[in-house]
Amino acid sequence: MLLYASSADVGTFQSATVAAKASGSTTEKELYGKPAVDPVQMTFDKNTGIWTSTQKDYNAYKYYKYQIVNNGTTYYVCDIYAKAASADSIAAQITDINSDSTALYNGTYDSTWGTKEGYYNPFGSTGSETKTYNDAVIYEMHIRDWSRAVVTDSTGKFLDIANSDKIISYIKDLGVTHVQIMPMFDYSQVNADDGYNWGYNPYHYNVPEGRYVSSGYTDGTQAVKEVRTMIAKFHEAGIAVNMDVVYNHTSGTAGGSLYDSTVPYYYYRINSDGSYSNGSGCGNETDSEAPMFKKYMIDSLKHWMLDYHINGFRFDLMGLHSTATMAEIYKELSAIDKNVMVYGEPWTGGTSLVKNGVDKNKIDNCADTTNAANGVACFNDGIRNAIKGAEFGGFGIGQVQGKFVDTDINAGLRGNAFTSVTGRSLNYVECHDNYTLFDKLDYSLSFDKVEGKDAIVSSFITVDKLTADQLSLIKAQDKLCAAFVMLAQGTPFINGGQEFMRTKRGNPDSYSADTKGGQKWDNGTGEFGIDTVNTVDLSFVEKYNDVYNTYKGLIALRKSSPVFTNATNIKITNPKPGVTRYTVSNASETYRVFFNATDEAHDLSSDTTGYTKVINVTSGTPTESASLPGSVPAKSFVILKK
């Protein structure tokens, strides 16, 4: 073990390696740094498999790392169990983040930090109320995208979000219950590199991403404090915080992975020829059935819950974890908070060695009988594809663009196409992946519905160049998408900006500079610069306030009535192709919603018997009127109530 007096002594990555790979290698001798004392020898216990070292006094030291020799190669490794680390996770920090005042949100010690008793969740009042996933409305965010909404040249900072009343008050006003923050654990890109990144290249699972911390920080506890500050600000606004986690792969292997450097090959699935299985599509996949990695995952998740008060987890490529692993994860986390949210992508990124990996049809096997009303949920790509077209296998369109798939729409509205518990279906049409909803609808303007010809990048029309009719059509389609998602049984999920027609100028996957769809996207500041593409523009809220207010009104309506979160009776019919009659009720309320995806108004003159009110959500606040409409306009919806 190597001990250091300050972060200035812990060493550094080679600049050439960083330039080539965005991060360094634990095999680089520069990581030896300047230890305060000679290397401390550790003793191996054959019975437990644990290496130990006993020091009487660590007060003179602030950081440490392990010097590990395997098969003749020396690795200089930050402790993967550490909860604070120097910049770029080069060395672990010797501290208790729950008693160190420099790591605490308000600087005041609280003996309950890090315990179940001190945990906080505004969703369900820390377990004193019973909630189901259906009660949640999830809103996805990326730190850098939103930082730049208020600090135009920011490279993304936790405190930009925390200190912005504009951002948090906006999200509170919209009415969502949860924000889902894209990866914010330390990923494999050094702090000095300010290039854009989504963060799906994990490096250290237990410490915050240093690029989102105030520039030039030297103390790992500052990173802890700034994340805690952001989470606390959301909580003070009554908004729960979910974390996007990527335990399915690491950014690299061997010296490019802290985990492989600690115990070579143990943390990964290995093919029979000795190569790394690549079910993630990123060069490797972790082995969450390996006992010590499964334990590490669960301990890490508990760490984010108890030490940061994270209220839920979105699992990237959850299909790379077995149903048994996800069931154990949910059981452990729900024992801390019965209202914790656990959900993810029920697929892999390639061929995997996982046995009995999670998919939609196995999602109910991940439940726990103690909190059977929730369990593990997953994204429902079926309803996504039905509403606005598939994202893979060519450019596809769906119901709102005029390719009527009524049977699939009906199944999505019921929310139980693959699960016995509707809340386990996350209903969505947009996430960070692929096109924004606006961009997909924009491209769809040139899609040949007869020939089925793919739309291409050259057909994209920037929002300022759309004709009035084109803009009106896209706005109507966007609102109709929102109605499907918000009023369906299940758990609604939207990507930040979807509600004000956020555009990425047609970029189909805006995670890095690249040539995509025939267009060169770069990190510059021009029309196709990555930050220009990704930065959230809150001026769109006012510019397209009719769309925003419709989302806000639909969210408020959903939250006001249990028939949209847990209907006891559901009846769905199709008066004609492209028109859906959706009737939901419980013992005290009955609503009937007409979704009209056609290009013509749909007559209601013989279909309103027994209904006395129409609900208008377009102002942002649901209002009732006794003046029932005679028809449903094209590309629109009407909500009736008995």
C-alpha positions in Angstrom: 0.0 0.0 0.0 1.2 3.5 -0.9 0.5 6.4 1.5 0.5 10.1 0.5 0.4 13.3 2.5 -1.5 15.3 -0.2 -3.2 15.1 -3.5 -0.2 16.8 -5.1 1.9 13.7 -4.4 -0.3 10.9 -5.7 1.1 10.9 -9.3 -0.5 11.4 -12.6 -1.4 9.6 -15.9 0.9 9.9 -18.9 -0.3 12.7 -21.2 0.3 10.5 -24.3 -2.0 7.8 -22.9 -4.7 10.3 -22.0 -4.5 11.9 -25.4 -5.0 8.5 -27.0 -7.6 7.0 -24.6 -9.1 9.9 -22.7 -7.8 8.3 -19.5 -4.6 6.7 -18.3 -3.4 3.3 -17.4 -2.8 1.9 -13.9 0.4 0.4 -15.2 2.1 3.7 -15.7 5.1 4.3 -13.3 4.1 8.0 -13.0 1.3 6.8 -10.8 3.8 5.8 -8.1 4.0 9.5 -7.3 5.8 10.6 -4.1 4.7 8.4 -1.2 5.1 9.9 2.3 6.7 6.7 3.5 8.1 3.5 2.0 5.5 1.1 0.6 3.6 -0.6 3.4 3.5 -4.4 3.0 0.1 -6.2 3.3 -0.5 -9.7 4.5 -2.7 -12.3 2.7 -5.0 -14.5 4.7 -5.6 -17.7 2.9 -8.7 -18.5 4.8 -10.5 -15.3 4.0 -8.8 -14.2 0.8 -8.3 -10.8 2.3 -5.1 -8.7 2.2 -4.6 -6.5 5.3 -2.3 -3.9 6.7 -2.4 -2.5 10.2 -1.3 1.1 10.8 -1.5 2.7 14.2 -1.7 6.3 13.0 -2.9 7.5 9.6 -3.2 11.2 10.7 -0.1 12.1 8.6 -1.6 10.7 5.4 -4.6 11.8 3.3 -4.5 9.4 0.3 -3.6 5.9 -0.5 -3.5 3.4 -3.3 -2.5 -0.2 -3.8 0.6 -1.4 -5.6 -0.4 -4.8 -7.0 1.8 -7.2 -9.0 0.1 -9.8 -11.1 1.8 -12.0 -13.7 4.8 -9.7 -13.6 2.9 -6.5 -14.2 2.7 -3.8 -11.6 -0.5 -1.8 -11.2 -1.0 1.3 -9.1 -4.6 1.1 -8.2 -7.1 3.4 -6.4 -9.2 1.4 -3.9 -12.4 0.4 -5.7 -14.2 0.5 -2.3 -13.2 4.1 -1.6 -15.9 6.6 -1.2 -13.8 9.7 -2.0 -10.8 10.0 -4.3 -8.4 12.4 -5.7 -9.0 13.9 -9.1 -9.4 11.3 -11.8 -9.6 8.6 -9.1 -5.9 8.2 -9.1 -5.8 7.6 -5.3 -8.3 6.9 -2.6 -8.9 9.4 0.2 -8.6 8.5 3.8 -11.8 9.9 5.3 -15.3 9.2 6.6 -17.5 11.2 4.2 -20.4 11.1 6.8 -18.4 12.8 9.5 -15.9 14.9 7.5 -17.4 18.5 7.5 -15.8 19.2 4.1 -18.0 16.4 2.6 -21.3 17.5 4.2 -23.9 19.6 2.4 -24.3 22.2 5.2 -21.0 21.4 6.9 -22.7 20.2 10.0 -22.2 16.7 11.3 -25.3 14.6 11.6 -24.9 11.1 13.2 -27.7 9.7 10.9 -25.8 10.4 7.7 -25.1 7.1 6.0 -27.9 5.3 7.9 -31.4 4.1 7.0 -32.7 6.4 9.7 -31.1 9.5 8.1 -32.1 8.6 4.5 -34.6 10.9 2.8 -37.0 10.5 -0.2 -39.6 13.1 -1.0 -41.5 10.5 -3.0 -43.6 8.8 -0.3 -42.2 10.9 2.5 -39.3 8.5 3.2 -41.5 5.4 3.4 -44.2 6.9 5.5 -46.6 6.8 2.5 -47.1 3.8 0.2 -46.4 4.6 -3.4 -46.3 2.6 -6.6 -44.2 3.3 -9.6 -47.4 4.4 -11.4 -47.4 7.4 -9.1 -44.1 8.6 -10.5 -43.3 10.8 -13.5 -39.6 10.5 -14.4 -37.7 13.3 -16.1 -34.2 12.5 -17.6 -31.4 15.1 -17.3 -27.7 15.4 -18.2 -25.6 17.6 -16.0 -23.7 19.5 -18.8 -26.8 20.0 -21.0 -28.6 21.7 -18.2 -25.6 23.5 -16.7 -25.3 25.4 -20.0 -28.9 26.4 -19.9 -27.9 28.9 -17.2 -24.1 29.1 -17.5 -23.5 29.3 -21.2 -19.9 28.3 -21.3 -20.1 25.6 -18.6 -18.5 22.2 -19.1 -21.1 20.8 -16.7 -21.1 21.4 -12.9 -23.2 20.0 -10.1 -23.4 23.4 -8.5 -24.7 25.0 -11.7 -27.8 22.9 -11.2 -27.9 23.3 -7.4 -27.5 27.0 -7.4 -30.0 27.7 -10.2 -33.5 28.5 -9.0 -34.4 28.7 -12.6 -33.7 25.0 -13.4 -35.1 23.5 -10.2 -38.2 25.8 -10.1 -38.8 25.0 -13.7 -38.8 21.3 -13.2 -40.9 21.6 -10.0 -43.5 23.7 -12.0 -43.7 21.0 -14.7 -44.9 18.6 -12.0 -42.6 15.6 -12.4 -41.9 13.5 -9.3 -38.4 12.3 -10.2 -35.3 13.5 -12.1 -33.1 10.9 -13.5 -29.5 12.1 -13.7 -27.4 10.6 -16.5 -24.2 8.9 -15.2 -22.4 11.0 -12.6 -20.1 8.5 -11.0 -16.5 8.9 -12.1 -16.1 7.9 -15.7 -13.0 7.4 -17.8 -12.3 10.9 -19.0 -9.8 13.0 -17.1 -11.0 16.3 -15.6 -8.7 18.3 -17.8 -10.5 17.1 -20.9 -13.6 19.3 -21.4 -14.9 17.3 -24.4 -18.6 16.3 -24.3 -19.5 12.9 -22.9 -22.7 11.2 -21.7 -20.8 9.1 -19.1 -21.4 5.5 -20.2 -17.7 4.6 -19.7 -17.4 3.8 -16.0 -14.1 4.1 -14.2 -14.9 4.2 -10.4 -18.5 3.4 -9.4 -18.3 4.8 -5.9 -17.1 8.4 -6.4 -18.5 11.4 -8.3 -17.5 12.4 -11.8 -14.7 15.0 -11.2 -15.5 17.0 -14.4 -18.8 18.0 -12.8 -17.0 19.3 -9.7 -15.8 22.9 -9.4 -12.7 23.2 -11.6 -9.3 22.7 -10.0 -10.5 20.9 -6.9 -7.9 19.0 -4.9 -9.9 17.4 -2.2 -12.1 14.4 -3.0 -14.6 15.4 -0.3 -15.4 18.5 -2.3 -16.8 16.3 -5.0 -18.9 14.5 -2.4 -20.3 17.8 -1.0 -21.2 19.2 -4.4 -23.2 16.2 -5.4 -24.9 16.1 -2.1 -25.7 19.8 -2.5 -27.4 19.3 -5.8 -29.5 16.3 -4.5 -30.5 18.3 -1.4 -31.7 21.2 -3.6 -33.9 18.9 -5.6 -35.2 17.3 -2.4 -36.0 20.7 -0.9 -38.2 21.3 -4.0 -40.0 18.0 -3.4 -38.3 16.2 -6.3 -36.8 12.7 -5.9 -33.5 11.9 -7.6 -32.8 8.8 -9.6 -29.3 7.8 -10.7 -28.3 6.3 -14.1 -25.9 3.5 -13.3 -23.7 1.4 -15.6 -22.6 -1.6 -13.7 -22.7 -3.8 -16.9 -19.2 -2.9 -18.3 -16.2 -0.7 -17.6 -14.4 1.8 -19.9 -11.5 -0.6 -20.4 -9.8 -3.7 -19.2 -6.4 -4.5 -17.7 -4.6 -1.2 -16.9 -7.6 0.7 -18.2 -9.8 -0.7 -15.4 -9.5 -0.3 -11.7 -11.4 -3.6 -11.3 -9.3 -5.7 -13.7 -6.2 -4.1 -12.2 -7.3 -5.2 -8.7 -8.1 -8.9 -9.6 -7.5 -9.7 -13.3 -10.4 -11.2 -15.1 -12.5 -11.8 -12.0 -15.0 -9.0 -12.6 -15.7 -9.9 -16.2 -17.3 -12.6 -18.2 -14.6 -14.4 -20.2 -15.1 -16.4 -23.4 -13.7 -19.9 -23.6 -10.8 -18.6 -25.7 -9.8 -16.2 -22.9 -11.2 -13.0 -24.6 -13.6 -10.7 -22.9 -17.3 -11.3 -23.6 -18.7 -8.2 -25.2 -22.5 -8.2 -24.5 -22.3 -4.5 -23.8 -20.9 -3.6 -27.2 -18.2 -1.6 -25.4 -15.4 -4.2 -25.3 -16.3 -6.1 -22.2 -19.2 -7.0 -19.8 -19.0 -7.4 -16.1 -20.0 -10.6 -14.3 -22.6 -9.7 -11.8 -23.1 -13.3 -10.9 -19.5 -13.4 -9.5 -20.1 -13.4 -5.8 -17.8 -10.5 -4.9 -18.9 -8.3 -7.8 -22.6 -8.9 -7.0 -21.8 -7.9 -3.5 -19.9 -4.9 -4.7 -22.8 -3.8 -6.9 -25.2 -4.0 -4.0 -22.8 -2.3 -1.6 -22.3 0.5 -4.1 -26.0 1.0 -4.7 -26.5 1.2 -0.9 -23.7 3.7 -0.7 -25.4 6.0 -3.2 -28.7 5.6 -1.3 -27.5 6.0 2.2 -24.6 8.4 1.7 -26.2 10.6 -0.9 -29.9 9.9 -0.6 -30.4 8.7 -4.1 -34.0 7.5 -4.5 -33.8 5.2 -7.5 -31.6 3.6 -10.1 -31.9 3.3 -13.9 -29.8 0.3 -15.0 -28.0 0.7 -18.3 -28.2 -2.6 -20.4 -30.0 -4.3 -17.5 -30.3 -7.4 -19.8 -26.6 -8.1 -18.9 -27.6 -8.9 -15.3 -29.5 -12.0 -14.4 -33.1 -12.0 -13.1 -31.7 -13.4 -9.8 -29.2 -10.6 -9.5 -31.8 -7.9 -10.1 -34.2 -9.6 -7.7 -31.6 -9.6 -5.0 -30.8 -5.9 -5.7 -34.4 -4.9 -5.4 -34.9 -6.8 -2.2 -31.8 -5.2 -0.6 -32.7 -1.6 -1.7 -36.4 -1.8 -1.0 -35.5 -2.9 2.6 -34.0 0.6 3.0 -36.9 2.4 1.3 -40.1 0.6 0.1 -40.5 3.5 -2.5 -37.1 3.2 -4.1 -37.3 2.9 -7.9 -35.3 0.2 -9.7 -35.7 0.0 -13.4 -33.6 -0.3 -16.6 -33.2 -1.4 -20.2 -34.4 -5.0 -20.7 -31.8 -5.8 -23.4 -28.1 -6.2 -24.0 -25.8 -4.4 -26.4 -24.7 -7.6 -28.1 -24.3 -11.4 -27.6 -23.7 -12.0 -23.9 -22.6 -14.9 -21.7 -25.2 -13.9 -19.1 -27.5 -16.8 -18.0 -31.2 -15.9 -17.6 -30.6 -12.3 -18.3 -33.4 -9.8 -17.7 -35.8 -9.1 -20.6 -39.4 -7.8 -20.6 -40.9 -11.2 -20.3 -38.8 -12.0 -17.2 -39.3 -8.7 -15.5 -41.9 -10.1 -13.0 -39.3 -12.6 -11.9 -37.2 -9.8 -10.4 -39.9 -8.8 -7.9 -39.8 -9.3 -4.2 -42.9 -10.4 -2.3 -42.4 -7.8 0.5 -43.1 -4.9 -2.0 -44.8 -6.8 -4.7 -46.7 -3.7 -6.0 -43.4 -2.4 -7.4 -40.3 -4.6 -8.0 -38.0 -4.0 -11.0 -39.4 -2.1 -14.0 -38.2 -1.7 -17.5 -38.5 0.5 -20.6 -41.3 -0.5 -22.9 -39.9 -0.1 -26.4 -43.2 -1.6 -27.7 -45.3 1.5 -26.8 -42.4 3.7 -28.0 -42.3 2.1 -31.4 -46.1 2.0 -31.7 -46.5 5.7 -31.0 -43.7 7.2 -33.1 -41.8 4.4 -34.8 -38.9 2.1 -34.1 -35.4 3.4 -33.6 -33.6 0.4 -35.1 -33.8 -1.6 -38.4 -34.3 1.6 -40.5 -36.2 4.8 -39.9 -39.7 3.9 -38.8 -42.9 5.8 -38.1 -45.8 5.1 -35.9 -49.3 6.0 -34.9 -48.9 9.8 -34.7 -47.3 10.0 -38.1 -50.0 8.0 -39.8 -48.8 4.4 -39.7 -51.7 2.9 -37.7 -50.8 0.1 -35.3 -53.9 0.2 -33.2 -53.4 -3.2 -31.6 -49.9 -2.2 -30.4 -51.2 1.1 -29.1 -54.0 -0.6 -27.2 -51.6 -3.0 -25.6 -49.4 -0.1 -24.6 -52.3 1.8 -23.0 -53.2 -1.2 -20.9 -49.6 -1.3 -19.5 -49.6 -5.1 -19.0 -48.4 -6.5 -22.3 -45.5 -8.2 -20.6 -46.0 -7.7 -16.8 -48.7 -8.4 -14.2 -47.9 -5.1 -12.5 -48.5 -2.1 -14.8 -46.0 0.2 -13.0 -43.2 -2.1 -14.3 -43.9 -0.8 -17.8 -42.0 2.5 -18.3 -43.9 4.3 -21.1 -41.9 6.7 -23.2 -41.2 8.0 -26.7 -37.9 9.8 -26.1 -34.8 9.3 -24.0 -31.2 10.5 -24.4 -30.6 7.8 -27.0 -31.5 8.3 -30.7 -33.5 11.3 -32.0 -35.3 13.7 -29.9 -39.0 13.4 -30.4 -39.1 16.8 -32.3 -36.3 15.6 -34.6 -38.0 12.3 -35.2 -41.2 14.0 -36.2 -39.3 16.5 -38.3 -37.6 13.8 -40.3 -40.9 12.1 -40.6 -42.2 15.0 -42.7 -40.2 13.6 -45.6 -40.9 9.9 -44.9 -42.7 8.2 -47.8 -45.6 6.3 -46.1 -46.4 4.5 -49.3 -42.9 3.4 -50.3 -41.5 3.2 -46.8 -38.4 5.1 -47.9 -36.0 6.0 -45.1 -35.7 9.6 -44.2 -32.2 11.0 -44.5 -30.3 13.7 -42.8 -30.5 16.0 -45.8 -34.3 16.1 -45.2 -34.1 17.6 -41.8 -35.5 21.1 -41.5 -34.3 23.3 -38.6 -37.2 24.6 -36.5 -36.8 28.1 -37.7 -37.3 27.0 -41.4 -40.4 25.0 -40.9 -43.5 26.3 -42.6 -46.4 27.3 -40.3 -48.3 24.1 -41.3 -45.3 21.9 -40.7 -44.7 23.4 -37.3 -48.4 23.1 -36.4 -48.4 19.4 -37.4 -45.3 18.6 -35.3 -46.7 20.4 -32.3 -49.9 18.5 -32.6 -48.1 15.2 -32.9 -45.9 16.0 -29.9 -48.9 16.7 -27.8 -50.6 13.5 -28.9 -47.4 11.5 -28.0 -47.6 13.1 -24.6 -51.2 12.1 -24.1 -50.5 8.5 -25.0 -47.6 8.4 -22.5 -49.2 10.3 -19.6 -52.6 8.7 -19.7 -51.5 5.1 -20.3 -51.4 2.6 -17.4 -47.8 2.3 -16.3 -45.0 4.7 -15.4 -44.4 7.7 -17.6 -40.9 8.8 -18.6 -39.9 11.8 -20.6 -36.5 13.2 -21.6 -35.7 16.7 -20.5 -36.9 19.2 -23.1 -39.3 16.9 -24.8 -42.1 19.1 -23.4 -40.9 22.1 -25.3 -39.9 20.5 -28.6 -36.2 20.2 -27.8 -34.1 19.7 -31.0 -30.6 18.4 -31.5 -30.6 19.6 -35.0 -31.2 16.1 -36.3 -28.2 14.4 -34.5 -29.4 10.8 -34.0 -27.0 10.1 -31.1 -25.4 13.2 -29.6 -22.9 11.6 -27.2 -19.7 12.6 -29.1 -18.3 14.2 -32.2 -18.6 11.9 -35.1 -20.0 11.5 -38.6 -23.6 10.4 -38.2 -26.3 10.1 -40.9 -23.9 11.7 -43.4 -23.3 14.8 -41.4 -20.1 15.7 -39.6 -20.8 16.6 -36.0 -18.0 18.2 -34.1 -17.2 19.8 -30.7 -17.1 23.3 -32.2 -19.7 26.1 -31.7 -21.3 26.1 -35.1 -24.6 24.7 -36.2 -23.4 21.1 -35.6 -21.2 21.5 -32.6 -21.9 18.9 -29.9 -22.6 21.5 -27.2 -24.7 23.6 -29.5 -26.7 20.4 -30.3 -27.0 19.3 -26.6 -27.4 22.4 -24.6 -30.9 22.9 -23.2 -32.5 26.1 -24.5 -35.1 27.2 -22.0 -36.3 30.0 -24.3 -38.2 27.2 -26.1 -40.5 26.9 -23.0 -42.1 30.3 -23.9 -41.7 29.9 -27.6 -43.7 26.6 -27.6 -45.6 27.2 -24.4 -48.7 25.5 -25.8 -46.8 22.3 -26.0 -45.2 22.8 -22.6 -48.6 23.6 -21.0 -50.2 20.5 -22.5 -47.5 18.3 -20.9 -47.9 20.2 -17.6 -51.7 19.8 -17.7 -51.5 16.1 -18.6 -49.1 15.4 -15.7 -51.4 17.3 -13.3 -54.4 15.3 -14.5 -52.5 12.0 -14.2 -51.5 12.9 -10.6 -55.1 14.0 -9.8 -56.9 10.7 -10.5 -56.0 7.1 -9.8 -57.8 5.9 -12.9 -54.7 6.9 -14.9 -52.3 5.3 -12.4 -54.3 2.2 -11.3 -57.6 1.7 -13.1 -59.8 -1.1 -12.0 -61.6 -1.3 -15.3 -60.1 -0.6 -18.8 -61.9 -0.9 -22.1 -60.2 0.0 -25.4 -61.8 0.0 -28.8 -61.0 1.5 -32.2 -63.9 3.2 -33.9 -61.8 3.3 -37.1 -58.1 2.9 -37.9 -56.0 5.5 -36.1 -58.7 6.4 -33.6 -58.6 4.9 -30.1 -61.4 5.0 -27.5 -59.8 4.5 -24.1 -62.2 4.1 -21.1 -60.8 3.8 -17.6 -62.6 3.7 -14.3 -62.6 2.8 -10.7 -65.3 2.8 -8.1 -65.7 6.6 -8.1 -64.5 7.9 -11.5 -64.8 7.2 -15.2 -62.9 8.9 -17.9 -63.0 8.3 -21.7 -60.1 9.5 -23.8 -60.3 9.7 -27.6 -56.9 9.7 -29.4 -57.2 10.7 -33.0 -54.0 10.1 -35.0 -55.7 10.5 -38.4 -55.6 13.6 -40.7 -59.4 14.2 -40.3 -61.6 15.2 -37.4 -63.4 12.2 -35.8 -67.1 12.7 -35.1 -68.3 12.2 -31.4 -72.0 13.0 -31.8 -73.0 9.4 -30.9 -70.2 8.6 -28.5 -70.6 10.9 -25.5 -73.6 9.4 -23.9 -73.3 9.4 -20.1 -70.4 11.9 -20.1 -71.1 15.3 -18.7 -67.7 17.0 -18.7 -64.7 17.6 -21.0 -61.3 18.1 -19.4 -59.1 20.7 -21.0 -55.3 20.4 -20.1 -53.9 23.0 -22.6 -53.5 25.8 -20.0 -51.3 23.6 -17.8 -54.1 23.2 -15.2 -56.9 20.7 -15.9 -60.2 22.5 -16.2 -63.7 21.0 -16.5 -66.4 22.2 -18.9 -69.9 21.0 -19.6 -69.7 22.0 -23.3 -68.9 18.6 -24.8 -67.1 18.7 -28.2 -68.8 17.4 -31.3 -65.5 15.9 -32.7 -61.9 15.1 -32.0 -59.7 17.3 -34.2 -57.1 15.6 -36.4 -53.8 14.6 -34.6 -55.4 15.4 -31.3 -57.1 14.0 -28.2 -60.2 14.7 -26.1 -60.8 13.7 -22.5 -64.3 13.2 -21.2 -65.5 12.5 -17.6 -68.7 11.1 -16.3 
